[in-house]
Amino acid sequence: MIITDNVESLNKATLLPFSFARKFFILAYVETNDIVEVWSCHETPPEAISEVNRLHGPINLNTISSQQLDEALKKSYENLSGDAAQVIDEYEADVDLARLLED
């Protein structure tokens, strides 16, 4: 199990829509080198990781405990704007990502 040393990035990992991240136990953040940092746990389906890789290109996969991931999910998304347009955009993206995984 890899525990990330970059907690700051983990707490800002909002690349994925919240409902997708929560449903599939996965977080993603783009570092300055354009490599997507992805955090998952033993509950993350491999298809979710593949989908993030397909959508965002090269990833660096980190495995953390489900407790750490749950905590990071809460911290990462707690300060997002409640803007209605953003909520609609995230909802539409969630539906598309979840639908792709079901197909």
C-alpha positions, 0 to 999 in steps of 0.5 A: 500500500502506498501512502501519498506524501503529498497530502495537500494534493490529495485534499484538492483532488476534485478532478472527478465529479463528486458522486463518481468519486464517492460511488467508486472510491476514487480521487484524481488531481492533475499535478503540474507535469500533466500526470493525473494523480489517482488515489484508490482503495481496495474497494475501487473497481478496476473499471473506474481506474480504467475510465479515469485513465481513458478520460485523462491520459497517463495516471500515477496510481496510489493506493490508500486505505478506505478510511483515508480515502473517505476522509480525503473525499470529504476534505477535497470537495467540502469547499466547492462552490454551490453554484447551480451551473457547476452542480448541473455540470457535475451531475451530467458528468456523473451520469455519463461516467457512471453510464460508461462503467455500467455498459 
